[in-house]
Amino acid sequence: MDSSSLSPLLESAEVQAFATGFPTTLAHLGVTLVLMLAGAVVYALMTPWKEIALIREGNAAAAVAFAGVLVGLSIPLAVSLSVSTSLKDIVLWGVATVVLQLLAFRIVDVLLTGLPQRIREGEVAAAVLLVGAKLATALILAAALTG
């Protein structure tokens, strides 16, 4: 194929839409991933136990609990991303989502007393309960975003 036969393909509406939309998609993805990472860092700093240190020590319960945080943050962020129309919109709704989710996570941590110690001790059952509560709040928040 020579360049003259490629020209109609490159000028097609689909290729032009991709060329215009792909950089925007990458920007939206990048902003959302930064929001999720920032939320995870803030959560790790505000918890009474240090999941990252516990995970490095091989504590499976801490790994399960922190995985729940990541998924719990990503669910409402994904919904926020899907309903947003611009980078500014993604940032505004994303920050609001992360703040609300961190607040909900903290409330769950307080209500489920005794779990931090049980997670420090490696009790996976406690971590699974914590993850279930966090995912439930994530799903409810995600639904509220589409309201």
Summary of the structure (lengths in Angstrom):
residues: 147
radius of gyration: 20.2
end to end distance: 51.2
largest distance: 70.4
contacts: 436
relative contact order: 0.14
helix: 86%
strand: 0%
